[in-house]
Amino acid sequence: MIEPLVSVLLPCCNGSVTVGLALHSLLVQTFSDFEILFLNDGSSDDSAAIAASFGDSRIRVLGDSRRLGLPTRLNQGVALAKGRLIARMDADDICFPTRFEKQVAYLQAHPEVDLVGCRAVVFRDQGESMGLLPFGASHESLCAQPWRNIPLPHPSWMGQRSWFLQHAYRLPEVLRAEDQELLLRSCKHSRFACLEDVLLAYRQGPFQLRRTLVARRSLLSAQLSLFAKRREWKNAALALVSATAKVSIDCLCALPGLQRLFFARMSEPVNKNVEQQLTHCLAQYGARRHD
């Protein structure tokens, strides 16, 4: 049996409302040489049944009733993957049709690159676009401010399986910051890139102060630990200043009418072509949505 070139890791915990849409956006990719590892992390709804209901041999439903957390499930997926390349996808996001085709072509043309992402448009549940996530094209621009973050959207990643095996997600889990911790830990010995094409629609939920503060704390702890280990004291100081400023803004965002401050990072306007693609995907793939 010929193994697929790409293994898509799609972890899911109680994603029945959106996972049908996410899966359909994968199955209509212009590049089809892939498998989907649906990593069920203890869902109590019918998420796993929805994945199985597609009846597509490329979907492998894995996992069980235990809640082991995102990093554990992703590490399991990497270990079980058959493809030479690993792609990430979340259960509430949408791939534009040419995402895999363009990322595979880029990695084949740039064998020195370990991990490539793509630009992402942010949208709300109602389909309203909010802007684009921050962007850097080259490894140098992506890693220019490690004390802040590395703007490579986690659900857009595609990279060498060998890289994921060498740089496993950290356990115990860096809660809500596992992607940034991995990028920060590996950036000195890796090459990252990000396509300028907008190939992913990232679903943005409502602002939740507690969840946001947990993510800030987890990331800051990981940053300080790594910077101290590397004796990068300037980066450590800048991380503290940056986190303090962000937490101050987060607390303001919790006040009535000020949530828009939290979404300021998505202020880059969305062009008409991307708007049309998002609208088309929501309308076309929505026919396969499972409620």
C-alpha positions in Angstrom: 0.0 0.0 0.0 1.3 3.4 -1.0 1.6 5.7 2.0 0.2 9.3 1.8 2.6 12.2 1.5 0.8 14.3 4.2 -0.7 13.3 7.5 -3.2 15.9 8.9 -3.5 16.1 12.7 -6.9 17.2 13.7 -7.4 17.0 17.5 -11.0 17.4 18.7 -12.8 17.7 22.0 -16.5 18.3 21.8 -16.4 20.0 18.4 -19.6 18.6 16.9 -20.9 22.1 15.9 -17.9 22.9 13.7 -16.0 19.8 12.9 -18.1 18.8 9.9 -17.2 22.1 8.3 -13.5 21.7 9.1 -13.4 18.2 7.7 -15.2 19.1 4.5 -12.8 21.9 3.9 -10.0 19.3 4.1 -11.6 16.8 1.8 -12.1 19.2 -1.1 -8.4 20.3 -1.2 -6.9 20.5 -4.7 -4.0 18.3 -3.3 -5.4 14.9 -2.3 -2.4 12.8 -1.3 -3.1 12.9 2.5 -4.6 11.1 5.4 -6.5 12.8 8.3 -5.9 11.6 11.8 -8.9 12.6 13.7 -7.6 12.7 17.3 -10.6 12.4 19.6 -9.6 13.8 23.1 -12.4 12.5 25.3 -15.4 14.1 23.5 -18.7 13.6 25.2 -20.6 14.7 22.1 -20.8 13.0 18.7 -17.7 14.5 17.2 -16.1 11.1 16.5 -19.3 9.8 14.9 -19.4 12.9 12.6 -15.9 12.2 11.5 -16.7 8.6 10.8 -19.9 9.5 9.0 -18.0 11.0 6.0 -17.1 7.5 4.9 -13.9 8.7 3.4 -11.0 6.2 3.7 -8.5 9.0 4.3 -10.1 9.8 7.7 -8.7 7.7 10.6 -10.6 8.2 13.8 -8.3 7.7 16.7 -8.4 8.5 20.5 -10.8 7.4 23.2 -12.9 8.7 26.1 -10.0 10.0 28.1 -9.1 13.7 28.2 -5.3 13.7 27.8 -4.9 17.2 26.4 -3.8 18.7 23.1 0.0 18.1 23.3 -0.4 14.4 24.2 -2.9 13.8 21.4 -0.6 15.7 18.9 2.4 13.7 19.9 0.4 10.5 19.5 -0.7 11.6 16.1 2.9 12.3 15.0 3.9 8.8 16.2 1.0 7.2 14.2 1.3 9.3 11.1 2.1 7.6 7.8 3.0 10.7 5.8 6.5 12.3 5.4 4.9 15.6 6.1 2.7 16.7 9.0 -0.1 19.3 8.6 -2.1 20.8 11.5 -5.7 21.7 11.5 -8.2 22.6 14.3 -11.8 21.4 14.5 -13.3 24.9 14.3 -11.3 26.4 11.4 -11.6 26.2 7.6 -8.9 25.5 5.0 -9.1 27.2 1.7 -8.9 24.7 -1.2 -5.4 25.3 -2.3 -3.7 25.3 1.1 -2.1 21.9 0.9 -1.1 22.2 -2.7 0.8 25.5 -2.1 2.4 24.4 1.2 3.6 21.0 -0.3 5.0 22.8 -3.3 6.8 25.3 -1.1 8.4 22.6 1.1 9.5 20.6 -2.0 11.1 23.8 -3.4 12.7 24.7 -0.1 14.1 21.6 1.5 15.9 23.7 4.1 12.6 24.8 5.6 11.3 22.6 8.5 7.9 24.2 9.0 5.8 26.5 6.9 2.5 28.2 7.8 0.2 30.5 5.8 -1.6 33.8 6.4 -5.0 33.4 8.2 -8.2 35.5 8.0 -10.0 35.7 11.3 -13.8 35.2 11.4 -16.6 35.1 14.0 -19.2 32.3 14.3 -21.7 34.4 12.2 -19.2 34.5 9.3 -18.0 38.1 9.8 -14.4 38.6 9.0 -12.3 40.6 11.4 -9.0 41.0 9.8 -5.8 39.1 9.3 -3.5 37.6 11.9 0.0 39.1 12.3 2.5 37.9 9.7 6.1 37.4 9.0 7.4 35.7 5.8 10.9 34.6 6.6 12.5 32.8 9.6 14.2 36.0 10.5 11.1 38.1 10.5 9.1 35.5 12.3 11.7 35.2 15.1 12.6 38.8 15.3 10.7 39.4 18.6 10.8 36.1 20.5 10.0 37.9 23.7 6.6 38.8 22.1 5.6 35.8 20.1 6.4 34.0 16.8 3.5 34.8 14.5 3.1 31.5 12.8 -0.6 30.4 13.3 -0.7 26.9 14.8 -3.6 25.5 12.7 -1.7 26.5 9.5 1.5 24.5 10.1 2.9 22.0 7.7 6.3 20.5 8.2 8.6 17.5 8.1 7.5 14.6 10.3 11.1 14.2 11.3 11.0 17.7 12.7 7.9 17.0 14.8 9.6 13.8 16.0 12.7 15.7 17.0 10.7 18.6 18.6 7.8 17.0 20.4 5.1 19.1 22.1 6.2 19.6 25.8 4.7 17.6 28.6 3.4 18.6 31.1 1.3 20.8 28.9 2.0 24.5 28.4 -1.6 25.3 28.8 -3.0 27.3 25.8 0.6 28.2 24.6 1.9 24.8 23.5 2.6 26.0 20.0 4.5 29.1 21.0 6.6 27.1 23.5 7.5 24.6 20.7 8.4 27.3 18.3 10.5 29.2 20.8 12.3 26.0 22.0 13.1 24.9 18.5 13.7 28.2 16.6 17.5 28.2 17.1 17.9 24.9 15.3 15.1 25.1 12.7 13.9 27.1 9.7 10.4 28.5 9.6 8.5 30.3 6.8 5.0 31.6 6.2 3.2 31.9 2.8 1.8 35.3 2.0 -1.3 33.7 0.6 -4.4 33.6 2.9 -5.2 29.9 3.0 -6.8 29.4 6.4 -9.9 30.9 8.1 -9.3 31.1 11.9 -12.5 31.1 14.0 -12.3 33.6 16.8 -14.5 33.0 19.8 -15.6 35.7 22.3 -13.0 37.3 24.6 -12.7 35.5 27.9 -10.5 37.1 30.4 -9.7 34.0 32.5 -8.7 31.9 29.5 -6.6 34.7 28.1 -4.7 35.2 31.4 -4.0 31.5 31.7 -2.4 31.6 28.2 -0.4 34.7 29.1 0.9 33.1 32.3 1.8 29.9 30.6 3.6 31.6 27.7 5.5 34.0 30.0 6.7 31.1 32.2 7.9 29.2 29.2 9.7 32.3 27.8 11.5 33.1 31.0 12.6 29.5 31.5 14.0 29.3 28.0 15.6 32.7 28.0 17.2 32.0 31.4 18.6 28.7 30.1 20.1 30.6 27.1 21.2 33.5 29.2 19.2 35.9 27.0 18.5 38.3 29.8 17.4 41.2 27.5 14.7 38.9 26.0 13.6 37.9 29.5 13.2 41.5 30.5 11.3 42.4 27.3 9.0 39.4 27.8 8.1 40.6 31.3 7.4 44.1 30.0 5.4 42.8 27.1 3.3 40.4 29.2 2.6 43.2 31.7 1.4 45.5 29.0 -0.8 42.8 27.4 -2.4 41.8 30.8 -3.2 45.5 31.4 -5.0 45.6 28.0 -6.7 42.3 28.8 -8.1 43.7 32.0 -9.4 46.8 30.1 -11.0 44.5 27.5 -13.1 42.9 30.3 -14.9 46.2 30.8 -18.1 46.8 28.9 -17.7 48.1 25.4 -13.9 47.7 25.3 -13.5 44.1 23.9 -12.5 45.6 20.6 -9.1 46.4 22.1 -8.3 42.6 22.3 -8.9 42.2 18.6 -6.7 45.2 17.6 -3.9 42.8 16.4 -6.3 41.7 13.6 -6.8 45.2 12.3 -5.2 44.6 8.9 -8.0 44.8 6.4 -9.2 41.8 4.4 -9.2 42.2 0.6 -12.3 41.4 -1.5 -10.9 38.1 -2.9 -10.3 36.7 0.6 -13.8 37.9 1.7 -15.3 36.1 -1.2 -13.4 32.9 -0.5 -14.5 32.9 3.1 -18.1 33.5 2.1 -18.0 30.8 -0.5 -16.4 28.3 2.0 -19.0 29.0 4.6 -21.9 28.7 2.2 -20.5 25.7 0.2 -19.1 23.6 3.1 -22.0 24.6 5.4 -24.2 22.2 3.5 -22.2 19.5 5.2 -22.3 21.1 8.7 -23.6 18.7 11.4 -25.6 20.2 14.2 
